[in-house]
């Protein structure tokens, strides 16, 4: 799997972790799922940071990564 897809998956997991933690906080519950999602997303980002020669992607590269991922998904069909 390419670094770009793993990076997008990690960003998605971190976004879901944030939503889960806020939802647990508003309902006075412990954010178990949010912590697990956040730890998984952070681990994926760390893996990309250490495995990719150029390091982690910057924020200005994210739109290009999303466009390439969507284009590759469309080209499969």
C-alpha positions, 0 to 999 in steps of 0.5 A: 500500500502506498504512503499516500493512502496510508496517510489519508487513512491516518488523517481519517482515523484522527478525524474520527477520533476527534469526533468520538472524543468530543461525543464521549465528552458531551455524554460524560463517558470515557473516550475509549474508542476515540483513544484507540482511533487516535493511537492508531492514526498516530501510529500510522503517521509515525510509520510514514514519517520514519519509512518515507525518505522525505519524511511526513507530508506537509499540509500543502501536499494534502489536496494533491494527495486527495486528488490522486487517490480519488483519481486512482479510485475512479480509474479502477472502474 
